[in-house]
Amino acid sequence: MQGIRGINPRQMKQAMRKMGIASSSIDDAIEVIIRTSSKNIVISNPEVTVMTVQGVNSYQITGNISERGTEESLDALDSIPLEDVDLVISQTNCSREEAIKALKECDGQPAEAILKIMTR
């Protein structure tokens, strides 16, 4: 199997190891949040790769990107389990914001939130 531009992936890994570069992934990542002073950038279903070069870690993140206001996101994340939000989204195909809003309105009860969204 040939890698990038005809380079054998095995040879590439060996060369990287000789230069002190290591690569690994974080397989159980659920969500990555980058908080700024004006907004939060949320990456859901992320694929996270960690590159270690001379003891310094760099993270490469790909996934579905959305933005949230800072206060709304922090309140929602602190009070509602992500599993409940994901359950509501999977059952109703609504947005993350709609799921959080419905869960807040239903005192965090996923079944009630699903019914509320489906009857709108």
Biopython code that builds the backbone (N, CA, C, O; Angstrom):
import numpy as np
from Bio.PDB.StructureBuilder import StructureBuilder

atoms = [
    (1, "MET", "N", (0.841, -1.185, 0.000)),
    (1, "MET", "CA", (0.000, 0.000, 0.000)),
    (1, "MET", "C", (0.884, 1.245, 0.000)),
    (1, "MET", "O", (1.842, 1.329, 0.768)),
    (2, "GLN", "N", (0.569, 2.186, -0.839)),
    (2, "GLN", "CA", (1.356, 3.416, -0.938)),
    (2, "GLN", "C", (0.669, 4.533, -0.158)),
    (2, "GLN", "O", (-0.557, 4.645, -0.197)),
    (3, "GLY", "N", (1.421, 5.342, 0.535)),
    (3, "GLY", "CA", (0.906, 6.463, 1.291)),
    (3, "GLY", "C", (0.941, 7.730, 0.461)),
    (3, "GLY", "O", (0.753, 7.691, -0.755)),
    (4, "ILE", "N", (1.175, 8.820, 1.099)),
    (4, "ILE", "CA", (1.224, 10.126, 0.461)),
    (4, "ILE", "C", (2.374, 10.172, -0.528)),
    (4, "ILE", "O", (3.520, 9.892, -0.178)),
    (5, "ARG", "N", (2.059, 10.528, -1.763)),
    (5, "ARG", "CA", (3.044, 10.698, -2.836)),
    (5, "ARG", "C", (3.984, 9.505, -2.990)),
    (5, "ARG", "O", (5.182, 9.674, -3.216)),
    (6, "GLY", "N", (3.431, 8.299, -2.867)),
    (6, "GLY", "CA", (4.221, 7.101, -3.108)),
    (6, "GLY", "C", (5.109, 6.664, -1.957)),
    (6, "GLY", "O", (5.910, 5.745, -2.127)),
    (7, "ILE", "N", (4.997, 7.287, -0.796)),
    (7, "ILE", "CA", (5.821, 6.911, 0.354)),
    (7, "ILE", "C", (5.119, 5.773, 1.097)),
    (7, "ILE", "O", (3.923, 5.853, 1.379)),
    (8, "ASN", "N", (5.853, 4.741, 1.405)),
    (8, "ASN", "CA", (5.328, 3.612, 2.147)),
    (8, "ASN", "C", (4.989, 4.073, 3.567)),
    (8, "ASN", "O", (5.854, 4.631, 4.242)),
    (9, "PRO", "N", (3.737, 3.852, 4.048)),
    (9, "PRO", "CA", (3.346, 4.296, 5.390)),
    (9, "PRO", "C", (4.247, 3.744, 6.496)),
    (9, "PRO", "O", (4.520, 4.432, 7.479)),
    (10, "ARG", "N", (4.706, 2.501, 6.334)),
    (10, "ARG", "CA", (5.588, 1.900, 7.336)),
    (10, "ARG", "C", (6.922, 2.647, 7.406)),
    (10, "ARG", "O", (7.431, 2.924, 8.492)),
    (11, "GLN", "N", (7.481, 2.970, 6.235)),
    (11, "GLN", "CA", (8.736, 3.721, 6.191)),
    (11, "GLN", "C", (8.543, 5.126, 6.769)),
    (11, "GLN", "O", (9.435, 5.664, 7.425)),
    (12, "MET", "N", (7.360, 5.718, 6.516)),
    (12, "MET", "CA", (7.061, 7.048, 7.043)),
    (12, "MET", "C", (7.052, 7.015, 8.570)),
    (12, "MET", "O", (7.618, 7.904, 9.206)),
    (13, "LYS", "N", (6.418, 6.008, 9.165)),
    (13, "LYS", "CA", (6.380, 5.889, 10.628)),
    (13, "LYS", "C", (7.779, 5.712, 11.208)),
    (13, "LYS", "O", (8.110, 6.297, 12.239)),
    (14, "GLN", "N", (8.600, 4.900, 10.539)),
    (14, "GLN", "CA", (9.969, 4.686, 11.008)),
    (14, "GLN", "C", (10.761, 5.987, 10.957)),
    (14, "GLN", "O", (11.494, 6.303, 11.894)),
    (15, "ALA", "N", (10.620, 6.740, 9.874)),
    (15, "ALA", "CA", (11.330, 8.012, 9.739)),
    (15, "ALA", "C", (10.874, 9.002, 10.812)),
    (15, "ALA", "O", (11.694, 9.706, 11.402)),
    (16, "MET", "N", (9.569, 9.052, 11.059)),
    (16, "MET", "CA", (9.042, 9.952, 12.086)),
    (16, "MET", "C", (9.584, 9.562, 13.464)),
    (16, "MET", "O", (9.955, 10.428, 14.256)),
    (17, "ARG", "N", (9.627, 8.267, 13.745)),
    (17, "ARG", "CA", (10.137, 7.802, 15.028)),
    (17, "ARG", "C", (11.597, 8.199, 15.204)),
    (17, "ARG", "O", (12.000, 8.602, 16.296)),
    (18, "LYS", "N", (12.402, 8.090, 14.131)),
    (18, "LYS", "CA", (13.822, 8.472, 14.196)),
    (18, "LYS", "C", (13.995, 9.964, 14.473)),
    (18, "LYS", "O", (14.965, 10.373, 15.111)),
    (19, "MET", "N", (13.049, 10.777, 13.991)),
    (19, "MET", "CA", (13.121, 12.229, 14.205)),
    (19, "MET", "C", (12.505, 12.633, 15.544)),
    (19, "MET", "O", (12.471, 13.819, 15.873)),
    (20, "GLY", "N", (12.016, 11.660, 16.321)),
    (20, "GLY", "CA", (11.433, 11.974, 17.627)),
    (20, "GLY", "C", (9.993, 12.434, 17.537)),
    (20, "GLY", "O", (9.520, 13.154, 18.416)),
    (21, "ILE", "N", (9.287, 12.033, 16.488)),
    (21, "ILE", "CA", (7.889, 12.421, 16.308)),
    (21, "ILE", "C", (7.020, 11.197, 16.562)),
    (21, "ILE", "O", (7.228, 10.141, 15.965)),
    (22, "ALA", "N", (6.046, 11.349, 17.454)),
    (22, "ALA", "CA", (5.113, 10.264, 17.742)),
    (22, "ALA", "C", (3.701, 10.754, 17.447)),
    (22, "ALA", "O", (3.388, 11.933, 17.614)),
    (23, "SER", "N", (2.861, 9.835, 17.008)),
    (23, "SER", "CA", (1.486, 10.176, 16.672)),
    (23, "SER", "C", (0.548, 9.181, 17.335)),
    (23, "SER", "O", (0.807, 7.978, 17.332)),
    (24, "SER", "N", (-0.550, 9.689, 17.907)),
    (24, "SER", "CA", (-1.562, 8.816, 18.497)),
    (24, "SER", "C", (-2.919, 9.491, 18.325)),
    (24, "SER", "O", (-2.996, 10.644, 17.900)),
    (25, "SER", "N", (-3.977, 8.775, 18.653)),
    (25, "SER", "CA", (-5.311, 9.368, 18.535)),
    (25, "SER", "C", (-6.054, 9.202, 19.848)),
    (25, "SER", "O", (-5.752, 8.314, 20.646)),
    (26, "ILE", "N", (-7.028, 10.071, 20.054)),
    (26, "ILE", "CA", (-7.913, 9.982, 21.209)),
    (26, "ILE", "C", (-9.233, 9.458, 20.666)),
    (26, "ILE", "O", (-10.013, 10.201, 20.070)),
    (27, "ASP", "N", (-9.475, 8.165, 20.878)),
    (27, "ASP", "CA", (-10.606, 7.501, 20.238)),
    (27, "ASP", "C", (-11.947, 7.755, 20.915)),
    (27, "ASP", "O", (-12.984, 7.656, 20.259)),
    (28, "ASP", "N", (-11.960, 8.079, 22.209)),
    (28, "ASP", "CA", (-13.229, 8.221, 22.908)),
    (28, "ASP", "C", (-13.665, 9.676, 23.099)),
    (28, "ASP", "O", (-14.485, 9.962, 23.971)),
    (29, "ALA", "N", (-13.123, 10.602, 22.289)),
    (29, "ALA", "CA", (-13.525, 12.005, 22.382)),
    (29, "ALA", "C", (-14.965, 12.154, 21.909)),
    (29, "ALA", "O", (-15.343, 11.588, 20.884)),
    (30, "ILE", "N", (-15.763, 12.904, 22.643)),
    (30, "ILE", "CA", (-17.173, 13.114, 22.319)),
    (30, "ILE", "C", (-17.376, 14.505, 21.729)),
    (30, "ILE", "O", (-18.132, 14.680, 20.773)),
    (31, "GLU", "N", (-16.692, 15.494, 22.309)),
    (31, "GLU", "CA", (-16.884, 16.872, 21.886)),
    (31, "GLU", "C", (-15.650, 17.672, 22.276)),
    (31, "GLU", "O", (-15.052, 17.431, 23.325)),
    (32, "VAL", "N", (-15.270, 18.623, 21.432)),
    (32, "VAL", "CA", (-14.161, 19.524, 21.729)),
    (32, "VAL", "C", (-14.722, 20.935, 21.724)),
    (32, "VAL", "O", (-15.410, 21.328, 20.782)),
    (33, "ILE", "N", (-14.433, 21.701, 22.771)),
    (33, "ILE", "CA", (-14.936, 23.068, 22.876)),
    (33, "ILE", "C", (-13.760, 24.020, 22.972)),
    (33, "ILE", "O", (-12.891, 23.866, 23.830)),
    (34, "ILE", "N", (-13.737, 25.007, 22.086)),
    (34, "ILE", "CA", (-12.723, 26.064, 22.133)),
    (34, "ILE", "C", (-13.450, 27.305, 22.617)),
    (34, "ILE", "O", (-14.319, 27.832, 21.922)),
    (35, "ARG", "N", (-13.097, 27.774, 23.808)),
    (35, "ARG", "CA", (-13.773, 28.924, 24.411)),
    (35, "ARG", "C", (-12.989, 30.198, 24.127)),
    (35, "ARG", "O", (-11.793, 30.282, 24.405)),
    (36, "THR", "N", (-13.683, 31.190, 23.567)),
    (36, "THR", "CA", (-13.096, 32.510, 23.368)),
    (36, "THR", "C", (-13.894, 33.496, 24.210)),
    (36, "THR", "O", (-14.854, 33.104, 24.872)),
    (37, "SER", "N", (-13.515, 34.753, 24.195)),
    (37, "SER", "CA", (-14.228, 35.739, 24.997)),
    (37, "SER", "C", (-15.622, 36.038, 24.446)),
    (37, "SER", "O", (-16.489, 36.495, 25.191)),
    (38, "SER", "N", (-15.855, 35.788, 23.151)),
    (38, "SER", "CA", (-17.146, 36.137, 22.567)),
    (38, "SER", "C", (-17.998, 34.949, 22.141)),
    (38, "SER", "O", (-19.205, 35.094, 21.948)),
    (39, "LYS", "N", (-17.385, 33.772, 21.991)),
    (39, "LYS", "CA", (-18.155, 32.610, 21.531)),
    (39, "LYS", "C", (-17.426, 31.329, 21.889)),
    (39, "LYS", "O", (-16.262, 31.341, 22.289)),
    (40, "ASN", "N", (-18.134, 30.233, 21.738)),
    (40, "ASN", "CA", (-17.541, 28.905, 21.903)),
    (40, "ASN", "C", (-17.639, 28.192, 20.567)),
    (40, "ASN", "O", (-18.704, 28.160, 19.951)),
    (41, "ILE", "N", (-16.535, 27.622, 20.120)),
    (41, "ILE", "CA", (-16.516, 26.823, 18.906)),
    (41, "ILE", "C", (-16.600, 25.380, 19.367)),
    (41, "ILE", "O", (-15.734, 24.898, 20.097)),
    (42, "VAL", "N", (-17.652, 24.693, 18.934)),
    (42, "VAL", "CA", (-17.913, 23.335, 19.387)),
    (42, "VAL", "C", (-17.702, 22.381, 18.215)),
    (42, "VAL", "O", (-18.275, 22.568, 17.142)),
    (43, "ILE", "N", (-16.880, 21.361, 18.427)),
    (43, "ILE", "CA", (-16.614, 20.353, 17.410)),
    (43, "ILE", "C", (-17.172, 19.038, 17.947)),
    (43, "ILE", "O", (-16.619, 18.438, 18.869)),
    (44, "SER", "N", (-18.286, 18.603, 17.346)),
    (44, "SER", "CA", (-18.896, 17.351, 17.794)),
    (44, "SER", "C", (-18.450, 16.209, 16.890)),
    (44, "SER", "O", (-18.058, 16.419, 15.742)),
    (45, "ASN", "N", (-18.519, 15.001, 17.433)),
    (45, "ASN", "CA", (-18.021, 13.798, 16.751)),
    (45, "ASN", "C", (-16.596, 14.008, 16.243)),
    (45, "ASN", "O", (-16.313, 13.775, 15.068)),
    (46, "PRO", "N", (-15.695, 14.452, 17.132)),
    (46, "PRO", "CA", (-14.337, 14.782, 16.671)),
    (46, "PRO", "C", (-13.452, 13.567, 16.451)),
    (46, "PRO", "O", (-13.604, 12.534, 17.103)),
    (47, "GLU", "N", (-12.531, 13.717, 15.521)),
    (47, "GLU", "CA", (-11.410, 12.797, 15.361)),
    (47, "GLU", "C", (-10.191, 13.592, 15.800)),
    (47, "GLU", "O", (-9.830, 14.584, 15.167)),
    (48, "VAL", "N", (-9.558, 13.156, 16.884)),
    (48, "VAL", "CA", (-8.458, 13.900, 17.482)),
    (48, "VAL", "C", (-7.159, 13.114, 17.326)),
    (48, "VAL", "O", (-7.058, 11.965, 17.757)),
    (49, "THR", "N", (-6.168, 13.750, 16.702)),
    (49, "THR", "CA", (-4.843, 13.163, 16.539)),
    (49, "THR", "C", (-3.851, 13.999, 17.332)),
    (49, "THR", "O", (-3.844, 15.227, 17.238)),
    (50, "VAL", "N", (-3.011, 13.322, 18.117)),
    (50, "VAL", "CA", (-2.004, 13.998, 18.935)),
    (50, "VAL", "C", (-0.636, 13.718, 18.325)),
    (50, "VAL", "O", (-0.243, 12.562, 18.172)),
    (51, "MET", "N", (0.086, 14.781, 17.978)),
    (51, "MET", "CA", (1.455, 14.666, 17.460)),
    (51, "MET", "C", (2.389, 15.175, 18.555)),
    (51, "MET", "O", (2.228, 16.291, 19.048)),
    (52, "THR", "N", (3.365, 14.353, 18.932)),
    (52, "THR", "CA", (4.343, 14.748, 19.940)),
    (52, "THR", "C", (5.687, 14.919, 19.251)),
    (52, "THR", "O", (6.252, 13.966, 18.713)),
    (53, "VAL", "N", (6.195, 16.163, 19.277)),
    (53, "VAL", "CA", (7.479, 16.484, 18.659)),
    (53, "VAL", "C", (8.353, 17.108, 19.738)),
    (53, "VAL", "O", (8.038, 18.178, 20.260)),
    (54, "GLN", "N", (9.436, 16.444, 20.066)),
    (54, "GLN", "CA", (10.386, 16.905, 21.078)),
    (54, "GLN", "C", (9.682, 17.282, 22.386)),
    (54, "GLN", "O", (9.992, 18.305, 22.996)),
    (55, "GLY", "N", (8.731, 16.440, 22.805)),
    (55, "GLY", "CA", (8.044, 16.634, 24.071)),
    (55, "GLY", "C", (6.890, 17.619, 24.043)),
    (55, "GLY", "O", (6.257, 17.845, 25.074)),
    (56, "VAL", "N", (6.598, 18.212, 22.888)),
    (56, "VAL", "CA", (5.504, 19.178, 22.772)),
    (56, "VAL", "C", (4.355, 18.529, 22.006)),
    (56, "VAL", "O", (4.549, 18.005, 20.909)),
    (57, "ASN", "N", (3.148, 18.568, 22.594)),
    (57, "ASN", "CA", (1.975, 17.976, 21.952)),
    (57, "ASN", "C", (1.250, 18.996, 21.086)),
    (57, "ASN", "O", (1.043, 20.141, 21.488)),
    (58, "SER", "N", (0.868, 18.558, 19.887)),
    (58, "SER", "CA", (0.013, 19.350, 18.995)),
    (58, "SER", "C", (-1.207, 18.496, 18.687)),
    (58, "SER", "O", (-1.094, 17.288, 18.483)),
    (59, "TYR", "N", (-2.375, 19.134, 18.654)),
    (59, "TYR", "CA", (-3.618, 18.413, 18.429)),
    (59, "TYR", "C", (-4.209, 18.814, 17.086)),
    (59, "TYR", "O", (-4.307, 19.999, 16.765)),
    (60, "GLN", "N", (-4.601, 17.810, 16.305)),
    (60, "GLN", "CA", (-5.311, 18.045, 15.050)),
    (60, "GLN", "C", (-6.720, 17.510, 15.262)),
    (60, "GLN", "O", (-6.899, 16.349, 15.630)),
    (61, "ILE", "N", (-7.731, 18.364, 15.026)),
    (61, "ILE", "CA", (-9.110, 18.001, 15.311)),
    (61, "ILE", "C", (-9.953, 18.214, 14.065)),
    (61, "ILE", "O", (-9.916, 19.284, 13.457)),
    (62, "THR", "N", (-10.716, 17.188, 13.684)),
    (62, "THR", "CA", (-11.680, 17.324, 12.602)),
    (62, "THR", "C", (-13.032, 16.856, 13.124)),
    (62, "THR", "O", (-13.096, 16.002, 14.009)),
    (63, "GLY", "N", (-14.111, 17.409, 12.581)),
    (63, "GLY", "CA", (-15.455, 17.022, 13.009)),
    (63, "GLY", "C", (-16.471, 18.038, 12.568)),
    (63, "GLY", "O", (-16.185, 18.892, 11.729)),
    (64, "ASN", "N", (-17.675, 17.951, 13.136)),
    (64, "ASN", "CA", (-18.765, 18.869, 12.818)),
    (64, "ASN", "C", (-18.649, 20.114, 13.687)),
    (64, "ASN", "O", (-18.688, 20.032, 14.915)),
    (65, "ILE", "N", (-18.506, 21.274, 13.038)),
    (65, "ILE", "CA", (-18.243, 22.523, 13.759)),
    (65, "ILE", "C", (-19.514, 23.362, 13.873)),
    (65, "ILE", "O", (-20.262, 23.518, 12.909)),
    (66, "SER", "N", (-19.741, 23.900, 15.076)),
    (66, "SER", "CA", (-20.823, 24.851, 15.296)),
    (66, "SER", "C", (-20.336, 25.886, 16.304)),
    (66, "SER", "O", (-19.316, 25.697, 16.966)),
    (67, "GLU", "N", (-21.085, 26.983, 16.407)),
    (67, "GLU", "CA", (-20.726, 28.036, 17.358)),
    (67, "GLU", "C", (-21.875, 28.250, 18.324)),
    (67, "GLU", "O", (-23.043, 28.091, 17.970)),
    (68, "ARG", "N", (-21.525, 28.612, 19.548)),
    (68, "ARG", "CA", (-22.513, 28.925, 20.573)),
    (68, "ARG", "C", (-22.078, 30.188, 21.301)),
    (68, "ARG", "O", (-20.893, 30.517, 21.362)),
    (69, "GLY", "N", (-23.057, 30.880, 21.846)),
    (69, "GLY", "CA", (-22.741, 32.008, 22.719)),
    (69, "GLY", "C", (-22.133, 31.488, 24.000)),
    (69, "GLY", "O", (-22.452, 30.374, 24.417)),
    (70, "THR", "N", (-21.270, 32.252, 24.639)),
    (70, "THR", "CA", (-20.521, 31.742, 25.793)),
    (70, "THR", "C", (-21.396, 31.402, 26.990)),
    (70, "THR", "O", (-21.272, 30.302, 27.527)),
    (71, "GLU", "N", (-22.275, 32.294, 27.431)),
    (71, "GLU", "CA", (-23.060, 32.018, 28.633)),
    (71, "GLU", "C", (-24.034, 30.886, 28.414)),
    (71, "GLU", "O", (-24.177, 30.021, 29.278)),
    (72, "GLU", "N", (-24.704, 30.871, 27.287)),
    (72, "GLU", "CA", (-25.677, 29.816, 26.984)),
    (72, "GLU", "C", (-25.016, 28.450, 27.004)),
    (72, "GLU", "O", (-25.567, 27.499, 27.557)),
    (73, "SER", "N", (-23.850, 28.349, 26.410)),
    (73, "SER", "CA", (-23.166, 27.059, 26.318)),
    (73, "SER", "C", (-22.699, 26.574, 27.678)),
    (73, "SER", "O", (-22.854, 25.399, 28.010)),
    (74, "LEU", "N", (-22.135, 27.464, 28.455)),
    (74, "LEU", "CA", (-21.634, 27.063, 29.759)),
    (74, "LEU", "C", (-22.767, 26.605, 30.657)),
    (74, "LEU", "O", (-22.638, 25.591, 31.342)),
    (75, "ASP", "N", (-23.880, 27.335, 30.667)),
    (75, "ASP", "CA", (-25.024, 26.931, 31.475)),
    (75, "ASP", "C", (-25.537, 25.569, 31.038)),
    (75, "ASP", "O", (-25.813, 24.706, 31.872)),
    (76, "ALA", "N", (-25.663, 25.378, 29.748)),
    (76, "ALA", "CA", (-26.210, 24.133, 29.226)),
    (76, "ALA", "C", (-25.290, 22.960, 29.544)),
    (76, "ALA", "O", (-25.762, 21.896, 29.943)),
    (77, "LEU", "N", (-24.013, 23.139, 29.376)),
    (77, "LEU", "CA", (-23.081, 22.044, 29.615)),
    (77, "LEU", "C", (-22.993, 21.684, 31.092)),
    (77, "LEU", "O", (-22.779, 20.520, 31.429)),
    (78, "ASP", "N", (-23.155, 22.661, 31.976)),
    (78, "ASP", "CA", (-23.055, 22.393, 33.400)),
    (78, "ASP", "C", (-24.283, 21.669, 33.935)),
    (78, "ASP", "O", (-24.169, 20.910, 34.897)),
    (79, "SER", "N", (-25.453, 21.882, 33.338)),
    (79, "SER", "CA", (-26.673, 21.364, 33.938)),
    (79, "SER", "C", (-27.266, 20.158, 33.230)),
    (79, "SER", "O", (-28.110, 19.482, 33.819)),
    (80, "ILE", "N", (-26.878, 19.853, 32.014)),
    (80, "ILE", "CA", (-27.499, 18.771, 31.254)),
    (80, "ILE", "C", (-26.423, 17.786, 30.788)),
    (80, "ILE", "O", (-25.448, 18.186, 30.152)),
    (81, "PRO", "N", (-26.599, 16.500, 31.102)),
    (81, "PRO", "CA", (-25.627, 15.499, 30.633)),
    (81, "PRO", "C", (-25.599, 15.422, 29.109)),
    (81, "PRO", "O", (-26.645, 15.470, 28.461)),
    (82, "LEU", "N", (-24.400, 15.303, 28.541)),
    (82, "LEU", "CA", (-24.258, 15.225, 27.087)),
    (82, "LEU", "C", (-24.974, 14.008, 26.507)),
    (82, "LEU", "O", (-25.451, 14.045, 25.373)),
    (83, "GLU", "N", (-25.048, 12.924, 27.294)),
    (83, "GLU", "CA", (-25.741, 11.724, 26.820)),
    (83, "GLU", "C", (-27.215, 12.024, 26.561)),
    (83, "GLU", "O", (-27.793, 11.530, 25.593)),
    (84, "ASP", "N", (-27.831, 12.846, 27.442)),
    (84, "ASP", "CA", (-29.239, 13.208, 27.264)),
    (84, "ASP", "C", (-29.428, 14.073, 26.021)),
    (84, "ASP", "O", (-30.386, 13.901, 25.268)),
    (85, "VAL", "N", (-28.502, 14.999, 25.822)),
    (85, "VAL", "CA", (-28.575, 15.862, 24.637)),
    (85, "VAL", "C", (-28.456, 15.009, 23.378)),
    (85, "VAL", "O", (-29.231, 15.178, 22.436)),
    (86, "ASP", "N", (-27.492, 14.096, 23.360)),
    (86, "ASP", "CA", (-27.296, 13.229, 22.197)),
    (86, "ASP", "C", (-28.499, 12.325, 21.960)),
    (86, "ASP", "O", (-28.857, 12.068, 20.811)),
    (87, "LEU", "N", (-29.127, 11.842, 23.023)),
    (87, "LEU", "CA", (-30.316, 11.004, 22.892)),
    (87, "LEU", "C", (-31.454, 11.776, 22.231)),
    (87, "LEU", "O", (-32.103, 11.271, 21.315)),
    (88, "VAL", "N", (-31.694, 13.001, 22.698)),
    (88, "VAL", "CA", (-32.761, 13.822, 22.122)),
    (88, "VAL", "C", (-32.472, 14.107, 20.648)),
    (88, "VAL", "O", (-33.375, 14.036, 19.815)),
    (89, "ILE", "N", (-31.239, 14.423, 20.329)),
    (89, "ILE", "CA", (-30.859, 14.697, 18.934)),
    (89, "ILE", "C", (-31.092, 13.459, 18.067)),
    (89, "ILE", "O", (-31.644, 13.563, 16.972)),
    (90, "SER", "N", (-30.674, 12.296, 18.552)),
    (90, "SER", "CA", (-30.794, 11.067, 17.749)),
    (90, "SER", "C", (-32.253, 10.679, 17.524)),
    (90, "SER", "O", (-32.586, 10.102, 16.488)),
    (91, "GLN", "N", (-33.119, 10.985, 18.474)),
    (91, "GLN", "CA", (-34.523, 10.597, 18.351)),
    (91, "GLN", "C", (-35.359, 11.608, 17.566)),
    (91, "GLN", "O", (-36.415, 11.261, 17.038)),
    (92, "THR", "N", (-34.894, 12.856, 17.488)),
    (92, "THR", "CA", (-35.717, 13.899, 16.852)),
    (92, "THR", "C", (-35.059, 14.559, 15.652)),
    (92, "THR", "O", (-35.712, 15.313, 14.931)),
    (93, "ASN", "N", (-33.772, 14.290, 15.424)),
    (93, "ASN", "CA", (-33.012, 14.938, 14.343)),
    (93, "ASN", "C", (-33.036, 16.464, 14.457)),
    (93, "ASN", "O", (-33.028, 17.164, 13.444)),
    (94, "CYS", "N", (-33.066, 16.972, 15.677)),
    (94, "CYS", "CA", (-33.050, 18.421, 15.884)),
    (94, "CYS", "C", (-31.609, 18.891, 16.079)),
    (94, "CYS", "O", (-30.687, 18.075, 16.128)),
    (95, "SER", "N", (-31.420, 20.190, 16.187)),
    (95, "SER", "CA", (-30.086, 20.733, 16.427)),
    (95, "SER", "C", (-29.731, 20.581, 17.905)),
    (95, "SER", "O", (-30.603, 20.350, 18.743)),
    (96, "ARG", "N", (-28.452, 20.714, 18.209)),
    (96, "ARG", "CA", (-27.983, 20.626, 19.599)),
    (96, "ARG", "C", (-28.638, 21.714, 20.457)),
    (96, "ARG", "O", (-29.024, 21.466, 21.599)),
    (97, "GLU", "N", (-28.755, 22.907, 19.898)),
    (97, "GLU", "CA", (-29.357, 24.011, 20.648)),
    (97, "GLU", "C", (-30.821, 23.728, 20.974)),
    (97, "GLU", "O", (-31.279, 24.006, 22.083)),
    (98, "GLU", "N", (-31.564, 23.170, 19.995)),
    (98, "GLU", "CA", (-32.971, 22.825, 20.232)),
    (98, "GLU", "C", (-33.094, 21.748, 21.305)),
    (98, "GLU", "O", (-33.983, 21.814, 22.154)),
    (99, "ALA", "N", (-32.211, 20.766, 21.268)),
    (99, "ALA", "CA", (-32.243, 19.693, 22.258)),
    (99, "ALA", "C", (-31.978, 20.243, 23.659)),
    (99, "ALA", "O", (-32.671, 19.879, 24.609)),
    (100, "ILE", "N", (-30.992, 21.105, 23.789)),
    (100, "ILE", "CA", (-30.664, 21.700, 25.091)),
    (100, "ILE", "C", (-31.820, 22.539, 25.598)),
    (100, "ILE", "O", (-32.175, 22.468, 26.774)),
    (101, "LYS", "N", (-32.414, 23.341, 24.708)),
    (101, "LYS", "CA", (-33.549, 24.185, 25.098)),
    (101, "LYS", "C", (-34.711, 23.331, 25.587)),
    (101, "LYS", "O", (-35.307, 23.628, 26.623)),
    (102, "ALA", "N", (-35.041, 22.266, 24.843)),
    (102, "ALA", "CA", (-36.146, 21.393, 25.241)),
    (102, "ALA", "C", (-35.858, 20.698, 26.568)),
    (102, "ALA", "O", (-36.747, 20.574, 27.410)),
    (103, "LEU", "N", (-34.614, 20.242, 26.759)),
    (103, "LEU", "CA", (-34.256, 19.598, 28.023)),
    (103, "LEU", "C", (-34.358, 20.570, 29.192)),
    (103, "LEU", "O", (-34.800, 20.191, 30.277)),
    (104, "LYS", "N", (-33.955, 21.808, 28.983)),
    (104, "LYS", "CA", (-34.081, 22.812, 30.053)),
    (104, "LYS", "C", (-35.552, 23.052, 30.383)),
    (104, "LYS", "O", (-35.929, 23.138, 31.551)),
    (105, "GLU", "N", (-36.379, 23.159, 29.341)),
    (105, "GLU", "CA", (-37.813, 23.408, 29.546)),
    (105, "GLU", "C", (-38.500, 22.228, 30.233)),
    (105, "GLU", "O", (-39.530, 22.408, 30.884)),
    (106, "CYS", "N", (-37.946, 21.030, 30.096)),
    (106, "CYS", "CA", (-38.538, 19.818, 30.675)),
    (106, "CYS", "C", (-37.755, 19.340, 31.900)),
    (106, "CYS", "O", (-37.798, 18.156, 32.237)),
    (107, "ASP", "N", (-37.058, 20.227, 32.551)),
    (107, "ASP", "CA", (-36.288, 19.924, 33.761)),
    (107, "ASP", "C", (-35.341, 18.742, 33.580)),
    (107, "ASP", "O", (-35.170, 17.929, 34.488)),
    (108, "GLY", "N", (-34.724, 18.654, 32.395)),
    (108, "GLY", "CA", (-33.714, 17.641, 32.135)),
    (108, "GLY", "C", (-34.252, 16.250, 31.850)),
    (108, "GLY", "O", (-33.483, 15.289, 31.850)),
    (109, "GLN", "N", (-35.544, 16.114, 31.608)),
    (109, "GLN", "CA", (-36.147, 14.804, 31.327)),
    (109, "GLN", "C", (-36.116, 14.522, 29.826)),
    (109, "GLN", "O", (-36.867, 15.148, 29.078)),
    (110, "PRO", "N", (-35.270, 13.596, 29.362)),
    (110, "PRO", "CA", (-35.127, 13.341, 27.931)),
    (110, "PRO", "C", (-36.423, 12.911, 27.239)),
    (110, "PRO", "O", (-36.705, 13.367, 26.131)),
    (111, "ALA", "N", (-37.210, 12.047, 27.870)),
    (111, "ALA", "CA", (-38.445, 11.572, 27.237)),
    (111, "ALA", "C", (-39.406, 12.728, 26.994)),
    (111, "ALA", "O", (-40.001, 12.834, 25.921)),
    (112, "GLU", "N", (-39.554, 13.588, 27.985)),
    (112, "GLU", "CA", (-40.444, 14.749, 27.848)),
    (112, "GLU", "C", (-39.923, 15.691, 26.768)),
    (112, "GLU", "O", (-40.704, 16.237, 25.988)),
    (113, "ALA", "N", (-38.594, 15.885, 26.721)),
    (113, "ALA", "CA", (-37.997, 16.776, 25.721)),
    (113, "ALA", "C", (-38.238, 16.230, 24.307)),
    (113, "ALA", "O", (-38.534, 16.993, 23.388)),
    (114, "ILE", "N", (-38.112, 14.922, 24.139)),
    (114, "ILE", "CA", (-38.344, 14.309, 22.825)),
    (114, "ILE", "C", (-39.790, 14.525, 22.401)),
    (114, "ILE", "O", (-40.057, 14.903, 21.260)),
    (115, "LEU", "N", (-40.722, 14.285, 23.318)),
    (115, "LEU", "CA", (-42.143, 14.496, 23.004)),
    (115, "LEU", "C", (-42.427, 15.957, 22.667)),
    (115, "LEU", "O", (-43.183, 16.254, 21.742)),
    (116, "LYS", "N", (-41.826, 16.851, 23.416)),
    (116, "LYS", "CA", (-42.041, 18.283, 23.202)),
    (116, "LYS", "C", (-41.583, 18.682, 21.795)),
    (116, "LYS", "O", (-42.291, 19.405, 21.093)),
    (117, "ILE", "N", (-40.405, 18.213, 21.385)),
    (117, "ILE", "CA", (-39.883, 18.566, 20.060)),
    (117, "ILE", "C", (-40.736, 17.917, 18.960)),
    (117, "ILE", "O", (-41.009, 18.547, 17.938)),
    (118, "MET", "N", (-41.153, 16.674, 19.163)),
    (118, "MET", "CA", (-41.913, 15.964, 18.133)),
    (118, "MET", "C", (-43.319, 16.526, 17.943)),
    (118, "MET", "O", (-43.914, 16.349, 16.880)),
    (119, "THR", "N", (-43.857, 17.200, 18.959)),
    (119, "THR", "CA", (-45.217, 17.758, 18.859)),
    (119, "THR", "C", (-45.224, 19.210, 18.436)),
    (119, "THR", "O", (-46.291, 19.821, 18.369)),
    (120, "ARG", "N", (-44.070, 19.781, 18.149)),
    (120, "ARG", "CA", (-44.016, 21.184, 17.716)),
    (120, "ARG", "C", (-44.471, 21.311, 16.301)),
    (120, "ARG", "O", (-44.496, 22.415, 15.757)),
]
sb = StructureBuilder()
sb.init_structure("model")
sb.init_model(0)
sb.init_chain("A")
sb.init_seg("    ")
for serial, (resi, resn, name, xyz) in enumerate(atoms, 1):
    if name == "N":
        sb.init_residue(resn, " ", resi, " ")
    sb.init_atom(name, np.array(xyz, "f"), 0.0, 1.0, " ", f" {name:<3s}", serial, name[0])
structure = sb.get_structure()
